[in-house]
């Protein structure tokens, strides 16, 4: 009897392991690609960023009071794109799936405007935290129960588009409801596959250098100029580290994360991470080598903390605790800075120039499920959320940079002490975040192999040769 | 949690007395020993009819649906290749071939074994601690018990977060303490080797509480008279521990060993939260369940992940079987 009970316990424990993992996935964190706003930080628990801050899978309807009424949108500039023609008879209940609780108030305000045109469409906003959003979405896509309208990011887009899970916006473009020219070209390109666009950009992120002016003053080093170069960046970083040594502070921090560091430098060197057709790796080119070598040099010169130090304490944490003078990061980092001790000391300068100027751009898009039962209503909502008034409202209320051209001033004003305009000006030379159909597979390879190149444990060329080889294998499987 | 409670019940029940003396029903051992004719057993079965199945039915259905069926499904998946959104196609043993050709798989097995061994070191520690807590006349026993048990009920993610700060190479309290005695501490969670050690230390620490509760219950069930007799014979407290406590406690120790081994083989959340998903030392430090996670949910290869899960399943089964075999040698019946 005793043996039976014990054996049963053993079997159950083992089975629970298998069953639990195979059905729901391990809910902790998502390694699948880059969060458009937030989760690109290399450390698990650092910034209270938008992307990871949503709590609980709450579900709210638009019938409740909207979070704020501060900005009934100015409808002055709607001539470029009017909200789509209303069809008040349209009747449906839609689900709109998002992952960021912080944006729900702005979404609700948007929905109020939407319901003026479509009084009979009820929209349920379904918030799933970032950590489980993609697991849930993948399950829903497998069983044909996707939400009518949902947020999409770059790394996952091609997976859903190529499997026919999401609806192209072709019909809305031809009817004039959506005009792709209103959004940054790089984002339109990111959400297009084989010449067909599927998603409408909602917001965007670019990368720049956050600077702690107080540390510069303490070290007696001049602030970088907007037209600075790679050499200036390396020299400034080294000089700062030497002069701030007594404080245990550093000038700059090398990269653990593609979007905010080495993708940018690879683009600046004139290279590419992946070929435009998404079939071959760009890591075995001299340009990519230069882009990676940039960070290896930064580490070996002592300008940056070591790989081990940055693994234990992420660059964002170094910066937030006033121990790092220059932090190359995305605009979403602003959320962590506001209210911090160093808020008043911070400003922004553009990324230094290599062979060319470049930054990575990424943004979230709204997509309609191809299998939606209320496709007409879902597309109407998609078009409304893409409209100038809706995005203006998002920008004025929320923590995002809206994608619609000319609606971004709310973001710039949100932190007047820092020159946030830099993030907008960088649009001129922004390159879309590198993606393919199974982005996560080679993102994992980068995370596994590149640290040895940064730390100098292995020659950069060797690491990149191996990375390109394994990445090409992964791409061939797509 | 409910499962653990059930286990604890089993143990206390066992520690409380022998199982075979339930009145009115011959124990299994008794049935076997009585050498009864097959005919009688058959007759009994017929008279019981449907009733036993009705009573156990709800549980059996649960076990079938939530445990047996997923295991069978996982077995089937392990021979298939998956599309991103379902649609499995049969690929024979290619998943197993890929897995056994991957050096990282063996590395993860080795790491899991090392971790398990280190955490098992906690069992003797727990025996001694539980024994100390049973010291007659000791005050604040309940307080100590709560203190040791708290890590067991805390979320592994929360534990990992705290230990991450303790282990921090630049600002952590551990390296600070070590520097006081002149040791230059490593970057614990960012150095190959040390990272696994750090995870093991936390694993050992957080498993102590559960082991101590089980062992404490076992200790309470040891008859006082045995100690009295030993004392009359002039046994020291240490001698009593060796010759009375440990042998009488061996069933509980065995149970703790089995449960700890199974738990250690499932190492995932602690490692994930302590090291972080982008830690460069992960390839050298990952556990076999982490390998499973990374193949299934990072690389999206669900077939390979199912194959890994089957290997974990079989391994845990084999190790537990071996433990039961060895049990006969040393566990007090």
Interface residues (C-beta under 8 A of the other chain):
Chain A: X1 X2 X3 X5 X6 X7 X9 X10 X11 X12 X13 X14 X15 X16 X17 X18 X19 X21 X22 X23 X25 X26 X28 X29 X31 X32 X42 X43 X44 X45 X135 X138 X141 X142 X143 X159 X163 X165 X248 X256 X257 X307 X308 X309 X311 X312 X313 X438 X440 X441 X444 X447 X448 X451 X452 X455 X474
Chain B: X3 X6 X7 X10 X14 X19 X20 X27 X28 X63 X66 X67 X68 X70 X71 X73 X74 X77 X83 X84 X85 X86 X157 X161 X164 X167 X168 X169 X170 X171 X187 X188 X189 X190 X191 X255 X258 X259 X262 X263 X266 X268 X269 X272 X273 X276 X277 X278 X279 X280 X281 X282 X283 X289 X292 X293 X294 X296 X297 X298 X299 X300 X302 X305 X306 X309 X310 X312 X313 X316 X317 X320 X324
